[in-house]
Amino acid sequence: MHRRSFLDFARYAALAAVIPTDWRVRLRPSFRADPFSLGVASGDPTADSVMLWTRLAPEPLVPGYGMDAVRTAVRWELAEDDTFGRVIQQGRATAAPELGHSVHVDATGLAPGRDYFYRFMAGDAVSAVGRTRTTPAANTIEPLRLGVAGCQSYEAGHYTALEHMAQERFDLIAHTGDYIYEYSGRDGGVRKHATIEIQSLEDYRIRYAQYKSDAMLQAAHASCPWLVTWDDHEVDNNYANEVGENWMESAEQMRARRAMAYQAWWENQPVRVPRVRSWADLTIHRGTQWGGLASLWTLDTRQYRSDQPCGDGNKVVPCGNWADPDSTLLGRGQEQWLADGVATSRARWQVLAQQVMVAPFDFRAGPEVQVSMDQWSGYPAAHERLLTMIAERAANRTVVLTGDIHSAWANDLATDFGRPEGRVVAAEFVGTSIASGGDGADRSGGVTDTSLAENPHTKWQSARRGYLRCEVTPEAWHTDYRVVPYITRPGAPVETASRWRVEHGVAGIQRV
């Protein structure tokens, strides 16, 4: 699209998104089909509240998703039992067309460390029932069962791993990004996107609707609350701040695209994030306290990062501006927020849920070093600031949970950019993809026995599909790598491929 045409279209779309056709609220709506076709979800729990979500979409894959441009009343209930015999709260929300007919209910005044059940109603329609949970009271120590998921290209295969996650009865699921993919026709064609590459807010809404129509994703959302962040494919592959993948869009165009993408992300996720003047600047990094056991820091490594050095990709270093001391993935504001949060947290464990691998991995045998420019290894100054902060404030009680690369890794994290003189101060568990990359393999391409031997901080690596199952106590952190043998056809079983343990206060991960 020509630059001026794109900007004119984006301004028109933004204007249309904030001016509803009718300011009245339809109290008794009727629908041509189930308005709750996208399921329900909850997220961002605290000790006394949780965010409840749904979105009205009786015809999810057509423009307008089967809804008139009218504000619509939606009722909600929260109960202590899944039959709703003991309803403790109820209310009414408004699904507004300018927000994609999404509904966000911040249910407050709840008891800590408790299961609750919720549902929505509009007209005669009733949604599925979701289970949610509040976090434990401050300074109390309760174990945590945490699932970790990410990278779920709809076209690449079935969400079998999410189906198994729904049966794990986690307390919480952390999603590390790439919830949707913005392009079409690149991932094997097991299933097809309903639209071509996304160009408008309506396109983003339809893409989210198609993903959320999946029964396995709905079941995983309904099973427990989620902590959700984004990575690149929610906007544009490998974008960095206001720089697109192929440098074909101006900063203005990328901000317009970010505004559409970030708004659609918010509309479709159970998140509690600050309101901003512009959707293009939506702030999503935030902290969650699991009583006195763990502080979970959900990070954003896309919106504020410097452009990838040396033209992106895997490059031999040093190169170009790779060693720039001012380079950043988090932005200085988010870096300081994280450092202050870790410094003041009294929790036993510090947990970073984020997108790209922290541990550097040298893909080239011999004296030359070749690393990824899109990961923390492309930003050595930022990498050193992060690991130094952890060493000074939370050494060997910090766990990093990572996604992005469609493969699983178990890494020790050390200062001095992983050099032999570095000090191990944290553990990193990289979760593989739910679907992206197809059926996968026992090992990623480019990773060999030789390269693993030259990267001793990487203890294990696999490229099967699956998720992480983490069990956390005051004494130790356990991570199981749960994998399925295939996703290009339904019905795959799940098994544990590898198990790892981190002892509180002890350097280095241990295989179980």
Number of C-alpha atoms within 10 A of each C-alpha: 9 7 13 10 10 18 16 11 16 21 13 11 16 18 12 13 17 12 12 16 13 13 13 10 14 17 15 11 15 13 16 9 12 17 25 22 22 27 26 28 31 29 27 24 29 24 22 18 19 26 23 28 25 27 28 26 26 19 21 24 20 17 12 18 19 17 21 12 17 19 23 23 19 25 16 21 18 24 19 17 15 17 11 16 9 12 16 13 15 14 12 15 15 18 23 22 24 19 19 24 23 23 26 22 19 18 18 14 11 17 17 18 19 14 17 22 22 28 24 27 17 24 16 10 15 16 19 17 21 26 24 26 29 25 25 24 18 16 13 13 17 18 17 21 17 19 25 28 28 32 27 26 28 25 23 23 25 28 29 25 28 24 19 21 27 20 11 16 16 22 21 26 26 23 26 29 25 25 25 25 26 24 20 17 15 10 19 14 15 15 15 17 20 14 18 13 16 22 18 18 22 19 22 25 26 25 26 24 23 19 21 22 18 16 16 19 22 22 22 26 26 22 26 26 27 29 25 25 26 25 28 23 20 24 26 22 16 19 23 21 19 24 23 22 15 11 11 11 18 13 14 14 19 22 21 24 26 22 21 26 26 24 22 24 22 19 22 24 25 29 26 19 13 10 10 10 7 11 20 19 16 18 16 19 20 20 20 17 21 27 24 20 24 25 22 22 21 24 24 25 24 23 23 18 20 19 24 23 20 17 13 15 16 19 20 16 19 14 11 10 15 19 16 13 13 12 22 23 27 22 19 15 10 18 18 12 15 21 16 13 16 22 14 9 16 16 22 21 28 25 23 19 25 27 30 23 24 27 24 24 23 22 22 18 14 10 6 11 15 19 20 22 22 22 25 24 26 30 27 21 20 23 25 19 17 18 24 18 20 23 19 10 18 21 23 23 27 26 23 21 24 27 28 24 21 24 25 30 22 25 26 24 29 28 22 18 20 22 12 12 10 12 20 22 25 28 28 22 26 31 34 32 31 31 29 28 24 24 19 22 15 14 15 16 9 8 15 14 8 12 17 18 12 16 18 14 23 19 16 16 20 23 23 29 33 34 28 26 23 21 17 20 18 18 13 16 21 19 21 20 26 23 27 22 17 23 25 21 12 11 15 17 12 19 13 14 14 17 17 18 19 24 17 17 17 14 19 19 24 14 13 11
